[in-house]
Amino acid sequence: MTDLRFQPDEAEVERRVEALLFAAAAPLSAADLARRLPDGADVTAALMALKDRYGDRGVRLECVADRWRFATAPDLAFLMTEERDEPRKLSRAALETLAIIAYHQPCTRAEIESVRGVSLSKGTLDLLLEMGFVRLRGRRRTPGRPVTYGTADRFLEHFGLASLADLPGLQDMKAAGLLDFAIPAGFEVPQPGANEDAEDLLDLEDAAPEFAQDFVGRDEG
């Protein structure tokens, strides 16, 4: 439990944030960190200081999907090559489905099929869910209450995106040669994350962050 009588200085806040990030079983948001620190602790300043401190080390502090974690420096990834599992390859249908979900989320199965123009096999969504790229977002407040899908943090991590706002837009796709400059009139590329805060969903609660803990035995009397 946080001792509110003790107000740590900036160096101590930095140490505590570093300890929490090191022990966390998953990336933590600034709000997650603040809940375990005394009131008034400057979490943002501590994160920026740690990011600078670890900038040229073997591990570095990075932000993914608005959550912070320690990760191996990219130029040292080759050291872990033998320990990594061979990634599963996604089919063209799965990649198309993932792209549609990324730009149109939250969306239902029927909406995905409408954009693709073809029926979607159940196995495609199951695979994306199994690989952690997609998650269930909730149900529409419409007849039948269809399930909606959205991207998970694993999607951002895999493609090296800090947030959905970093997905390429219309101009980015043109510059990369992925879209013809003479595109049809009325054609639009959806704004990434535009429907992220849809109000017509039955919301799902986020799980509380987990920490690796040391357990010390005690006598009960």
CORWO-V794634 format. One line per field, one symbol per residue. phi: phi as a letter, one per 20 degrees, with the letter a starting at -180 (. if undefined). burial: b if it has 24 or more other C-alpha atoms within 12 Angstrom, else e. A space follows every 50 residues. Layout:
phi: ???
burial: ???
This chain:
phi: .feffddffgffffffffffffefebgdegfgfffddfgnfeffffffff fffegdefccecdclmcdbebfggfdgffdgfeeffffeeffffffffff fgedffcegfffffffncfdfffffgffffenfccfepcfecgnlffdcb fdggffffemdfbffeffegfffffemecffefgfnfcegfgmfdgdgee defdfffffdcfceddfbedc
burial: eeeeeeeeeeeebbebbbbbbbebebbbbbebbbebbbeebbbeebbbeb beeeeeeeebbbbbbebbbbbeeeeeeeeeeeeeeeeeeeeebbeebbbb bbbbbbbbbebbeeeeeeebeeebbeebbeeebbbbbbbbeeeeeebbbb bbbbbbbeeebebbeebbeeeeeeeeeeeeeeeeeeeebeebbebbeeee beeeeeeeeeeeeeeeeeeee
